[in-house]
Each structure stands twice: as C-alpha cells, then as structure tokens.
Amino acid sequence: DGARIQAFCTTEGIEWHPLVYHKSPPVLSTLYDGWKLRRKLRALYRDRPFQMLHCRSYITAEEGLRWKKSHGTGFLFDMRGFFPDERVDGGVWNLKNPLYKAIYSHFKRREKELLLEADRVISLTHKGKEIMEAFPYLRNKSEWSCSVIPCCTDLAHFDPAAVSKESAEKWRKQLRLEEAGTVIIYVGSLGTWYLVDEMVALFAQWLNHEPDAVWLVATRDDAAGLWQKAKELGIPSDNIRVQGFSRQDLPSVISLADFALFFIKAAYSKQASSPTKQGELMAMNVPVICNRGVGDSDYIVEHFKSGILVDQLNDASYAKAISQALALSGTQMQHLREGAKAYFALTQGVESYLEAYREVIQKVESRRA
C-alpha cells in the first residue's frame, strides 16, 4: 500500500520518509535499523529542526529520549504496550537464553527512563495506565502526564448504513452463506496472541446447537493450524470459510455476521492492548464473544452491553457463552454503534493527540525560554 499511503500523505501535506524494517538476523537487524533511523533524523533536523518526536513503542522511543537530551526536543512516548514483556509473553524472547535475558533487562531499565523522561505518555488502555501508576518510581510523581487513547475506529468507513445491499449480497453469494444459519466472524491475524485452538473448540460446541452455523475467518494469515484443529474436533470443512479481504471490503463482509469471536492470550503485557477489531465490530453493530483479561475489553463489553465475556477457556464456559449468544439472536444491536462512537471514534482520538502535542510543545517552549 506504499503508493496509496504516499498519495494520501502528499494530499494532506505530510512529509513521509519511510525506512525499511529488517527482521533478521535477530538483534543485529534491530541495531542496524536504529543506526539508519539516527542517520535519517540527523538529516531531517539539518534541513528543518523539528520541535518534537512522536515515538511509537520502545525502539523509536530510545531515539526520542536521545534527541530530548541532546537537542531539547519534545518527546512523546506512545508506548503501545509493555514491549519487553510482550516479547517474553509471546515466546519471542526466551529468558533462559542469556542473550534474550540481557536484552529484556536492558529494555526494562530503559522503560523506567522512558516513562520518567517523556513529556507525555500515551497508553492504549486504562488498565495499562493503572499498572504504570503503581510502579514505585511513578507512584508519587504528580507531574507525570499520561493520556489513554485506544485504537480508534473510522466510523465513516465502518458504517452499516454505508454498506449497499448489492455489495452485501455479492459477498453473501461469493462466500456461500445463502443457506447458512448463524454466521460468526473472526477478523485479523492468527499469530502469537490469538488463541486459535480455543476459538475452534468453541465453534465445535456451537455446531452441536446449530449444525448449519458458519465460522467466517477473515484473515490473510496461514490458517493451517486452524484447519488441523478443526479436523481433530470433527468440524466439517464446509462450516468454515477462510479468506483475506481488503480494508475496503471489510464493512460489507462484517455486515453478514451475527456475532464476532476473538480470544487473546490474557498475559500481563496484554493489559495494555486495545484490539482494533473491537471498535470496528461495535461500529458495525456486531456483538463480540471474547475472553476476559485483555486490556479494557471487559469494561467495554460490560459497560456498552456489546457482547459476551467468556470467563475461562474451557468447555463449560464455552457452553455458557453459546447459550447467552443464542438467547441474543435476533435482538436489535443498534446501541453498539453508539458505544463505538463514545469510546472508539477516530475524531475523538485525533483531538486527544492534538491536545497531547500542544502540551509537549508547550513544555519545549518553556524549557527554551
């Protein structure tokens, strides 16, 4: 999508200087990317000195901290989650390996400095902010500034009223859903954090109540593990559809669903996660079935009555959730979109970021006065 993004940035008056991200070899590739980033920053600063750096996650935040110390620029730490703990919880960094243990320790030390030195911190969740406020070094730091801005939803794009009947029917036919019973959708990637086996297990139980139910998995990821688990549980292949969709087509596809399902590993680091799909599904008036313990999802489901929370990942909890879902079938769900407007609106997120930028710039000007 590079050309599309470049065209958008040009239209909006944004200078975009993309750098290629490298994944291998581990560690060395990250060091190389950091070196390239520093070179780019020096070149940009020579041409037009910038007032602040908005840094997403820890790798770029190290550069934000460095520039604040060396040039007095503003430093906005958009942390996106507890990065070092995510790497451990996701099995990417094995702490039994001395190298990864050293890297983890480095980033945990750095985390403290980034949080203390940032002119403003952005957390995706209130849970994440509460965890940070309990850190000993932040507990009594009254001037510490942190905003909560969840992953936002473009309500103009994810709008059931904007989905044409022709588009919905086209996809219904193409996905062979004309004779389907309840349609359950999953949207997004299938790796690391998403509990595919557990979602398959819940759907297997659903078929005991509704043999004609269909699980529509909207992903571009490899679904080999999903198909293998479905085969083990005796789920007929015709009850599952797996297909990737463009962002443009997603609202039409989501509009065909009665429920959405997603299970995410409820690890410590996931307290700071905001599933993008949750706001998009609510905006489309599709109730969710999800597990407890991930970011603010519990609160959002309960406060906006936007779905069903699965207490534990076992057969008894699945049966309870299915029973609750079947009781909801056919009820009006228009209130979900109102909840999305209140919590996930993109326009609201823009205003929150603008307010954060203004505070950071004000601090920069105050330091230079």
C-alpha positions as CSV (number, residue, x, y, z in Angstrom):
1,D,0.0,0.0,0.0
2,G,3.0,2.3,-0.2
3,A,1.8,4.2,-3.2
4,R,-1.6,4.8,-1.7
5,I,-0.1,6.0,1.6
6,Q,2.3,8.3,-0.2
7,A,-0.5,9.8,-2.2
8,F,-2.6,10.4,1.0
9,C,0.3,12.0,2.8
10,T,1.1,14.3,-0.1
11,T,-2.6,15.4,-0.3
12,E,-2.6,16.1,3.4
13,G,0.7,18.0,3.5
14,I,2.6,15.3,5.4
15,E,6.2,14.6,4.5
16,W,6.7,10.8,4.7
17,H,10.2,9.4,4.9
18,P,9.8,5.6,5.1
19,L,12.6,3.3,6.2
20,V,12.7,-0.4,5.5
21,Y,12.3,-2.6,8.6
22,H,14.5,-5.7,9.0
23,K,13.6,-8.8,10.9
24,S,16.8,-10.9,10.6
25,P,19.3,-11.6,11.8
26,P,17.8,-11.1,15.3
27,V,19.2,-8.3,17.4
28,L,21.7,-7.2,14.7
29,S,18.9,-6.2,12.4
30,T,17.4,-4.0,15.1
31,L,20.7,-2.3,15.8
32,Y,21.1,-1.7,12.1
33,D,17.6,-0.2,11.8
34,G,18.4,2.0,14.8
35,W,21.5,3.3,13.1
36,K,19.6,4.1,9.9
37,L,16.9,5.9,12.0
38,R,19.6,8.1,13.7
39,R,21.1,9.0,10.3
40,K,17.7,9.9,8.9
41,L,16.9,12.1,12.0
42,R,20.2,13.9,11.7
43,A,19.5,14.7,8.0
44,L,15.9,15.9,8.7
45,Y,17.0,18.0,11.6
46,R,19.7,19.7,9.5
47,D,17.1,20.6,6.8
48,R,14.4,21.8,9.3
49,P,14.8,21.5,13.0
50,F,11.8,19.8,14.5
51,Q,10.3,20.6,17.8
52,M,9.2,17.2,19.0
53,L,9.3,13.5,18.2
54,H,6.2,11.3,18.5
55,C,7.7,7.8,19.1
56,R,5.7,4.6,18.8
57,S,6.9,1.8,21.0
58,Y,10.3,1.4,22.7
59,I,12.8,1.1,19.8
60,T,12.0,4.6,18.4
61,A,11.4,5.9,21.9
62,E,15.1,5.4,22.6
63,E,15.8,7.9,19.8
64,G,13.2,10.3,21.2
65,L,14.9,10.2,24.6
66,R,18.3,10.7,23.0
67,W,17.1,13.7,21.0
68,K,15.5,15.3,24.0
69,K,18.7,15.1,25.9
70,S,20.9,16.3,23.0
71,H,18.7,18.9,21.3
72,G,16.0,19.7,23.8
73,T,13.2,18.4,21.5
74,G,9.9,17.3,22.8
75,F,9.4,13.6,23.5
76,L,6.0,11.9,23.2
77,F,6.2,8.3,24.2
78,D,3.4,6.4,22.5
79,M,4.2,3.2,24.2
80,R,1.6,0.9,22.6
81,G,2.0,-1.7,25.3
82,F,4.7,-3.3,27.5
83,F,7.0,-4.2,24.7
84,P,9.7,-6.3,26.6
85,D,7.0,-8.2,28.4
86,E,5.1,-8.8,25.2
87,R,8.2,-10.4,23.7
88,V,8.5,-12.7,26.6
89,D,4.8,-13.5,27.0
90,G,4.6,-14.2,23.2
91,G,7.5,-16.6,23.4
92,V,9.8,-14.5,21.2
93,W,12.4,-13.9,23.9
94,N,13.2,-17.0,25.9
95,L,14.7,-15.7,29.2
96,K,16.6,-19.0,29.6
97,N,18.8,-17.7,26.8
98,P,21.4,-15.3,28.3
99,L,21.3,-13.0,25.2
100,Y,17.5,-12.5,25.4
101,K,17.6,-12.2,29.2
102,A,20.2,-9.4,28.8
103,I,18.0,-7.7,26.1
104,Y,14.9,-8.0,28.3
105,S,16.8,-6.4,31.3
106,H,18.1,-3.6,29.1
107,F,14.6,-2.7,27.9
108,K,13.1,-2.9,31.4
109,R,15.7,-0.5,32.6
110,R,15.1,1.7,29.6
111,E,11.3,1.5,30.2
112,K,11.8,3.3,33.6
113,E,13.8,6.1,32.0
114,L,11.4,6.5,29.0
115,L,8.4,6.8,31.3
116,L,10.2,9.2,33.6
117,E,11.7,11.4,30.9
118,A,8.8,11.5,28.4
119,D,7.0,14.9,28.1
120,R,3.8,12.9,27.6
121,V,3.0,9.2,27.6
122,I,0.2,7.6,25.6
123,S,-1.4,4.3,26.8
124,L,-3.9,2.3,24.8
125,T,-5.8,1.3,27.9
126,H,-6.8,2.5,31.3
127,K,-5.6,-0.9,32.7
128,G,-2.1,-0.1,31.3
129,K,-2.1,3.3,32.8
130,E,-3.2,2.0,36.2
131,I,-0.3,-0.6,36.1
132,M,2.2,2.2,35.4
133,E,0.8,4.5,38.1
134,A,1.5,1.7,40.5
135,F,5.2,1.5,39.5
136,P,7.3,2.6,42.6
137,Y,9.1,5.3,40.6
138,L,5.8,6.8,39.3
139,R,3.6,6.3,42.4
140,N,4.2,9.8,43.8
141,K,5.2,11.6,40.6
142,S,2.3,14.1,40.5
143,E,3.6,15.8,37.4
144,W,3.7,12.6,35.3
145,S,1.5,13.0,32.3
146,C,-0.3,10.1,30.6
147,S,-3.3,10.0,28.2
148,V,-5.4,7.0,27.3
149,I,-6.1,6.8,23.6
150,P,-7.4,3.4,22.4
151,C,-7.0,2.1,18.9
152,C,-9.6,4.2,17.1
153,T,-12.3,3.3,14.5
154,D,-13.1,5.2,11.4
155,L,-16.8,5.4,11.9
156,A,-17.4,6.7,8.4
157,H,-15.8,3.6,6.9
158,F,-17.2,1.0,9.3
159,D,-20.8,2.1,9.0
160,P,-23.6,-0.4,8.3
161,A,-25.7,2.3,6.7
162,A,-22.9,2.8,4.1
163,V,-23.0,-0.9,3.0
164,S,-25.0,-1.3,-0.1
165,K,-27.5,-4.1,-0.4
166,E,-25.7,-5.1,-3.7
167,S,-22.3,-5.3,-2.0
168,A,-23.6,-7.4,0.9
169,E,-25.4,-9.8,-1.4
170,K,-22.4,-10.2,-3.6
171,W,-20.3,-11.3,-0.7
172,R,-23.1,-13.5,0.7
173,K,-23.2,-15.4,-2.6
174,Q,-19.4,-15.5,-3.0
175,L,-18.9,-16.8,0.5
176,R,-21.7,-19.4,0.1
177,L,-23.7,-18.0,3.1
178,E,-27.2,-18.1,1.5
179,E,-28.2,-21.2,3.4
180,A,-26.1,-20.6,6.5
181,G,-27.5,-20.4,9.9
182,T,-25.7,-18.1,12.4
183,V,-22.6,-16.5,10.9
184,I,-19.8,-16.0,13.3
185,I,-16.8,-13.9,12.1
186,Y,-13.2,-13.6,13.2
187,V,-11.3,-10.6,11.8
188,G,-7.5,-10.2,11.8
189,S,-4.2,-12.1,12.2
190,L,-3.9,-15.6,13.6
191,G,-0.4,-15.4,15.2
192,T,1.2,-15.3,18.6
193,W,-1.6,-13.7,20.8
194,Y,-4.7,-15.2,19.2
195,L,-5.9,-18.4,20.7
196,V,-6.9,-20.3,17.6
197,D,-7.4,-23.7,19.2
198,E,-9.7,-22.3,21.8
199,M,-11.8,-20.5,19.2
200,V,-12.1,-23.6,17.2
201,A,-13.2,-25.5,20.3
202,L,-16.0,-23.0,21.0
203,F,-17.2,-23.2,17.4
204,A,-17.2,-27.0,17.6
205,Q,-19.6,-26.8,20.5
206,W,-21.7,-24.2,18.7
207,L,-22.3,-26.7,15.9
208,N,-23.9,-29.1,18.5
209,H,-26.7,-26.5,18.8
210,E,-26.7,-25.2,15.2
211,P,-25.3,-27.6,12.6
212,D,-25.7,-25.1,9.9
213,A,-23.7,-22.3,11.6
214,V,-20.7,-20.9,9.7
215,W,-17.5,-19.5,11.0
216,L,-16.1,-16.9,8.6
217,V,-12.4,-16.3,9.3
218,A,-11.3,-13.0,7.6
219,T,-7.5,-13.2,7.6
220,R,-4.6,-13.2,5.2
221,D,-2.5,-15.4,7.5
222,D,-1.7,-19.1,7.1
223,A,-4.7,-21.0,8.6
224,A,-3.1,-24.5,8.5
225,G,-3.2,-24.7,12.3
226,L,-6.9,-23.7,12.4
227,W,-7.8,-26.4,9.8
228,Q,-5.8,-29.0,11.6
229,K,-7.6,-28.3,14.9
230,A,-11.0,-28.3,13.1
231,K,-10.2,-31.7,11.7
232,E,-9.2,-33.1,15.1
233,L,-12.6,-31.9,16.5
234,G,-14.6,-33.3,13.6
235,I,-15.8,-30.0,12.2
236,P,-17.0,-30.3,8.6
237,S,-14.8,-28.1,6.4
238,D,-17.9,-26.7,4.8
239,N,-18.8,-24.9,8.1
240,I,-15.7,-22.8,7.9
241,R,-14.7,-20.1,5.4
242,V,-11.2,-18.7,5.4
243,Q,-10.5,-15.7,3.2
244,G,-8.5,-12.5,3.1
245,F,-10.2,-9.2,2.4
246,S,-9.2,-5.7,1.6
247,R,-10.0,-3.0,4.1
248,Q,-12.4,-1.5,1.6
249,D,-14.4,-4.7,1.6
250,L,-14.4,-5.5,5.3
251,P,-17.5,-3.5,6.2
252,S,-19.6,-5.4,3.7
253,V,-18.2,-8.7,4.9
254,I,-18.7,-7.9,8.6
255,S,-22.3,-6.8,7.9
256,L,-23.1,-10.5,7.1
257,A,-22.1,-11.7,10.6
258,D,-24.4,-12.2,13.6
259,F,-21.5,-12.5,16.1
260,A,-17.8,-11.9,16.2
261,L,-15.4,-14.2,18.1
262,F,-11.9,-13.4,19.3
263,F,-9.8,-14.9,22.1
264,I,-6.5,-13.3,23.0
265,K,-3.9,-14.6,25.4
266,A,-4.6,-12.9,28.7
267,A,-0.9,-12.3,29.7
268,Y,0.4,-9.4,31.8
269,S,1.5,-7.5,28.8
270,K,-1.9,-7.7,27.2
271,Q,-3.3,-5.4,29.9
272,A,-2.0,-2.6,27.8
273,S,-3.5,-3.9,24.5
274,S,-6.5,-2.4,22.6
275,P,-7.9,-4.8,20.0
276,T,-8.5,-2.7,16.9
277,K,-11.2,-5.2,15.8
278,Q,-13.4,-4.5,18.9
279,G,-14.3,-0.9,17.9
280,E,-14.8,-1.8,14.2
281,L,-17.2,-4.6,15.1
282,M,-19.1,-2.5,17.5
283,A,-19.4,0.2,14.8
284,M,-21.0,-2.4,12.6
285,N,-23.5,-3.4,15.3
286,V,-21.9,-6.9,15.6
287,P,-21.8,-8.2,19.2
288,V,-18.5,-9.8,20.3
289,I,-17.7,-13.0,22.1
290,C,-14.3,-12.6,23.8
291,N,-12.3,-13.8,26.8
292,R,-11.7,-11.8,30.0
293,G,-8.4,-10.2,31.0
294,V,-7.3,-8.3,27.9
295,G,-6.8,-4.5,28.2
296,D,-10.1,-2.7,28.8
297,S,-12.2,-5.2,26.8
298,D,-14.0,-6.4,29.8
299,Y,-15.1,-2.9,30.8
300,I,-16.2,-2.1,27.2
301,V,-18.3,-5.3,26.8
302,E,-20.0,-4.8,30.2
303,H,-20.4,-1.0,30.0
304,F,-21.8,-0.9,26.5
305,K,-23.5,-4.2,26.6
306,S,-21.7,-5.1,23.4
307,G,-21.3,-8.8,23.7
308,I,-20.5,-11.8,25.9
309,L,-17.4,-12.4,28.1
310,V,-16.1,-15.9,28.4
311,D,-14.9,-16.4,32.0
312,Q,-12.5,-19.3,31.4
313,L,-11.2,-21.1,28.3
314,N,-12.9,-24.4,28.9
315,D,-15.9,-26.3,27.7
316,A,-18.2,-25.2,30.5
317,S,-17.5,-21.5,29.8
318,Y,-18.0,-22.1,26.1
319,A,-21.4,-23.7,26.7
320,K,-22.5,-20.8,28.9
321,A,-21.4,-18.2,26.3
322,I,-23.1,-20.1,23.4
323,S,-26.3,-20.3,25.4
324,Q,-26.1,-16.5,26.1
325,A,-25.4,-15.8,22.4
326,L,-28.3,-17.9,21.2
327,A,-30.6,-16.0,23.6
328,L,-29.4,-12.8,22.0
329,S,-30.0,-13.9,18.4
330,G,-32.4,-11.7,16.5
331,T,-32.3,-8.8,19.0
332,Q,-31.6,-5.3,17.9
333,M,-28.0,-4.2,18.3
334,Q,-28.0,-0.6,17.1
335,H,-26.8,0.6,20.5
336,L,-23.4,-1.0,19.8
337,R,-22.6,1.7,17.2
338,E,-23.4,4.4,19.8
339,G,-20.9,2.8,22.1
340,A,-18.3,2.8,19.4
341,K,-18.9,6.5,18.9
342,A,-18.5,7.2,22.6
343,Y,-15.3,5.1,23.0
344,F,-13.5,4.5,19.7
345,A,-14.3,7.5,17.5
346,L,-11.4,8.4,15.3
347,T,-12.2,12.1,15.6
348,Q,-12.0,11.8,19.3
349,G,-8.6,10.2,19.1
350,V,-7.4,13.0,16.8
351,E,-8.4,15.6,19.3
352,S,-6.7,13.7,22.1
353,Y,-3.4,13.5,20.2
354,L,-3.6,17.2,19.2
355,E,-4.1,18.1,22.9
356,A,-1.0,15.9,23.7
357,Y,1.1,17.6,21.0
358,R,0.2,21.0,22.4
359,E,1.2,20.0,25.9
360,V,4.6,18.7,24.6
361,I,5.3,21.8,22.5
362,Q,4.4,24.0,25.5
363,K,6.9,22.1,27.6
364,V,9.6,22.5,24.9
365,E,9.0,26.3,24.7
366,S,9.1,26.5,28.5
367,R,12.4,24.7,28.6
368,R,13.9,27.0,26.0
369,A,12.5,30.3,27.5
